[in-house]
């Protein structure tokens, strides 16, 4: 049994089903209503502890996404990326940098105004609505089932399945009393795309940062501490994403898609350390 039908839950269920295990997914919401659907999804370096395990996961997920980028209809493609901002110790990069394909420093002339350091790379970019649809189809083909129902405790699931995997993301805060999950509020500004194909990422230790994802439509994304509910919502200053320092004159021609699509909240569950532990027989909590 997998609890949760976001990207983690669907991926876990697929891995189990394709390995030959009968799998059922319980979720309070369908995939299209999870926080995964509004993720600005880009594969990139991860710095959670334990570091050695995180590096192994990074390498495996990169291989998986590179393979998916070669398959039509997955929503995954390899995209040029420009990362700029407060990059301390640029001459001493962490081990994670060795895994980033095509990572190279930018010359000052290649940077947008106001930035002194930057890197280019080629990284997997994931269009989440298309990717979730692909995962749903793949799970169905593997024989997995999804049941939309509220889950009050993992004990409910453990009563009908010998193994339960908790993939509830932010929901784990309430489901298992995990106070280490503190939601971070993200705000999408959805724009028409005049032909941009480069991803722009601002790297900073400040509480707010901005990036552009070159999907169709394009999305400016700004992160804030704290979180709000899903649904139409705007935080003060979110319009900065409309005019972030994208190093392409075509960015100025981007137009908002319309009042309904202009802003989309995108909370995410950051965690300082990855966790996978078994609290009792027959149950896996991750």
Secondary structure, 3 states (H helix, E strand, C coil): CEECCCHHHHHHHHHHHHCCCCCEEEECCCHHHCHHHHCCEECCCCCCECHHHHHHHHHHHHHHHHHHCCCCCCCEEEEEEEEEECCCCCCCCCHHHHHCCCCEECCHHHCCCCCCCEEEEEEEEECHHHHHHHHHHHHHHCCCEEEECCCCCHHHHHCCCCCCEECCHHHHHHHCCCCCCCCEEEEEEEECCCCCCCEEEEECCCCCEEEEECCCCEEEEEEEEECCCCCCCCCCCHHHHHHCCCCCHHHHHCCECCCCCCEEECCECCCCECCCEEEECCEEEC
